[in-house]
């Protein structure tokens, strides 16, 4: 009897050790605070993956980012971390097609914008070609862009001239230049220091970010636009070697949580807005002034997209807008 009990205990221990050894741990990095919607959405994705794989795959979410924001894409590609997200515009000149979603007046909520972005981008292999070296888990956007500043109410294009603004890069940089704004490309986490010390007069952000980056105490004025003055594109990604090391069953679990599911999850995180900043709504004259000054940007983008192999960029852009409109009507 004693011998049988010892054998059973040994068998149980062996099985437990085997299970522990079989578990895959994903190293996960975030360059925004743990309370930021991006970090929360990433953790939700990790928890969902652990549940879906019956604990065969879990995440080790690092207490600090493995690299500054601008180095995140290469950190995932090179295996410094296994999973993270990045802003396409943080590496100027690297991504062209993703700027499709960054033009003014695209949509009023991040979730439909994100799902539409992911659906259209996933149909065109040219987007995948721009993301060589990583496993794309999903594309998404933040919410409609707002003009925040510490100085004065902004009610017309002329009010923007000469003020110093932080921007995140990508199409917003071109929009700002065409509006004669004085802009500096800096990652979002630097915003509080830049604004509180007076180095910058303002920043272009979605509504959610005033709380996430604790700038609601220094921001005094905010101007909104229907559909946003701009948007910002993101990619959620995994190191391809890590993905390829998973079993077929666990790859399937990752895939089922990717794509539109990622876009919806991260999009929702931007739509949870809680802050006390008072908003000014841009009037028709202000909107017209912006439209006139930035109209050439779509033509410039279409030309650059053609050089990247897209046969009909204007049709692709129209397809994206139609998908956004359809999704916004559903909720």
N, C-alpha and C positions, 0 to 999 in steps of 0.2 A: 504494500500500500504506500509506504513511504517512498519507495523507488518510483512508483507511478506518479506521485505528487511532484517529485523532483523533475521527472521527465516532462510533466505538463508545464511546470514553471519554466523550465529551460525552453520549451517550445514557445511559450508565450513571450518570453524575453527575446528569443530569436526573431519572432514575428514583429515585435515592437521595434527592434533595432532595424529590421529590414524596411519597415514603414518609414522610420525616421530617415534612413539613408535614401529612400526613394523620393522624399519630399524635395521639391524645387523651390528655392528662395530667390525672389526677384529683388534686386537692389533698386530702390525707387527714390528719386531725387525731386525736390521742389525748390524753386528759387523765390517763392513767395511765402508769407507766414502760414503756419498750420491752420489758422482760422480763415484764411482767404478761400473764396469759393473754389478756386482752382485746386488747392491742396485738399479741400474737403471732397471734391468730385473725384480726385485721383484716389483718395483713400476708399471712397465708396466703391470704385471700380475694383480696387484690390480686394476688398471684403467680399464683393460679389464673385470674384474669381476663386477665392479660397472656398467659398460655399459651393460653387458649381463643380469644383474639382475634388470635393470631399477632403479638403485640407492637403491635397497632394501638391498644390502650388500656393505659396503665400508670399507676402511682400515684407521686406525689411525697409520701412520708410525712414530714410536717414534724417537725423536732427538738423543737418545743415546741407545745403546744396553742394554737389561735388564740384561745381564750377560756377562762376558768375553767369548771369542769364544768357549773355551773348555766346557762351561756349557750350550751351546745353545740347544743341544738335550734334556737334562733334563728339561730345561726351558719350552720347548714346551710340553713335556710330562706332566709336572706338572701344566701347565696352567698359568705360569708366563707371557707368551706371546702366541698368537694364531697361528702365522705364522712366519717362518724364515727358514734359510738354515744352514747347517753345513758341515764341512769336516769330513768324517768318521775317518780319521787318527788322529784327535785331541783327540780321546779317545782310546788309544792303547789297543788292545786285545778285544775290544767290537765287532768289525766288521771284519769278515774274508772274506766272499764271495765277498764283494765290491772291494777287492784288485785285482780281476780279471782284472780290467781295468787299473791297475797302472803299469804294466810291461813296460819295454823299447820298443820303436819302434812300438807303437800301431797305431798311426795315425797322420796326419799332420794338422788337424783342429778339433776344439772342438765340432762343431755342429754335424758332422756325428758320432764322438765318443760318444757324449752324447745321441743321439737318439738310436744308437746301444745298448748302455749300458741300457737305459730304456726299450727297447724292450725285451732284453734277461732277465734282472732282473725281469721284470713283468711276465714272463712265469714260473718262478721257485718260488714256495711258500717258499722255504728256505730263500730267500731274505726278504720276508715279516716277517718271523719268527725272523730275526735279527733286525727288526725295530718295535718290540712290544712297544706299548704305544704311538705311533704317527700315524697319518694318512699321509702316503706317497703321496705327490702330484707329485713327479717325481724324477728321478735320473739323474745326469749329471756329466760331467767332465770339468776340465779346459783344456787349450790348451797344446800342447807338451812341456814337461819340458826342461828348458835350464839351463846351469851352468853359473851363474853370479859371478864375483868376483872383488875385488878392488886391487889385487896385480899384477897378471901376466897373459899372454896368456896361456890357457890350451889346449894343442894339443895332449896329450897322457895320458894314465891312471896314469903314474908315477907323472904327474904334480899335481894330486889331493891329493897326500899323504901329510898328515900333516897340510893341510889348514883347517881352522875352518869354517864350513858351517851351516847356519840355514836351517832346513827342517821342513815340516809341519806334518810329521808322516805318518804312513801307510807303504805301500810297498817301498816308496822312502827311508825310513830309512834303510830298509834291503839292497836295492840297494847300497846306500852310504857306508854302512859298508863293503859290499863285494868289494867295490872299494877302501877300506882303507882310506876313508874320515873321518875326525874328525867332527862329526855332533852333533847338539843340537836341540832338539825338541822345537820349539817356534811358536806361531801363526803368521800369515803373517803380521798383523798390527804392530808388534814389529820390523820389518826388518830395517826400516830407522835408528832407534836409535842404533840397534846392529851393523850395518855397519858403520855408521858415527862416532861412538865412538871407532871403532876398536875392539869391543868385538868379532865380527865375521868378517872373511875375505870374505865371500861370502854367497850366498843363492841360492837355487834351486827354480825356478819360471817359469811360462809361460811368454811369451813376454809381454802380456798386463800389468802385475803387476809392471813392472819397472816404468810406468807412474802413475798407481793408487796409489802406495805406495811411490811415489816421491823419488825413489832411483836411478833414471837415472843420477843424478848429482854426486853420489858417486861411482857408478859402472863404472869400466874402461874396463872390458873384459867380453865377453860372448861367449860360445861355444854351438852350436846347433847340434842336431842329427836328422837324418831322422826318422820321427815318434816320436821324443822326447826321452830324456833319461829316462823319467818316466811320469806318469800322476797322477792326484789326483781325487778321487771320492767324490761327494757331494750328499746330499739329500735335497730336498725342501719339507717342511712338515707343517702339521697343527695339532693343538691339537684335538684329536678325539672327545672329548665332545663338542667342539665348532662346529665341522663339523656335529655331530649328532643333534645339536640343530637347524640346518637350515631346512627350508622347503624342500620338495621333489624337487620342482622346482629349488631352489637355490643350493641344492646338485648337481643337474644335471649340473648347470652352472659351479660349481667348477670342476666337473669331466671332462667336455668338455674342460676346460682350463688346465687340468693336463696331466700326462703321456708324450707322445711324444711332445705335445705342450710345456710343461715346458722344456723338454730336449732341444728342438730346440731354445726356447727363451733364456735360460741361456747359451747354447752353443755358440750362435751368439755373446753374450756379450763378450766372451773371444776372439773371432776372430776379434774384432775391435781393431787392434794393431796400436798404434801411439807412437813411441819413437825413439830417435836418437842414441841408443846404437849400436855400430858396432859389427857385429857377425863374429865369426870364425866357419866354417863348419868342423865338425869332419871328418877326412879322414877314409879310409877303415881299416887301421891298428888300429886306435883308436876304431872304432866300433867293430872290432873283439875282441879287448882286453876287452871291456865291456861285449860283448856276452859271452865270455869264463867265466868270473868271476861271472856273474849273472845267468847262465843257470840253476843252481840247485834250484833257487827260485820258478820257476813254479812247480817243483816236490814237494817242501815243501808245497806250497799253495794247490796243488791238494790233498795232504794228509790231510791237515787241513780242506779243504772243504768237504771231505768225512766224517770226524768226525762231520761235521755240517749237514749231511744227504743227500748231493748231491751224487747221484749214480755214475755219470761219469763226474767229473770236467773237465777233458781234453777235452771231447766232448763239454761241455758248453763253454769253453774258445775258442775252434775252431769255434763254432757257433758265438761268439761275433766278432772274427776277420773277419769272412766271412761277417757279417753284416756291419762292418766298411768299408771293401773293396767295398762292393756293394754301400753303401751310398756315399763314396768318389768319385765314378765314375759317380754319378748322377749330380754332380755340378763341 
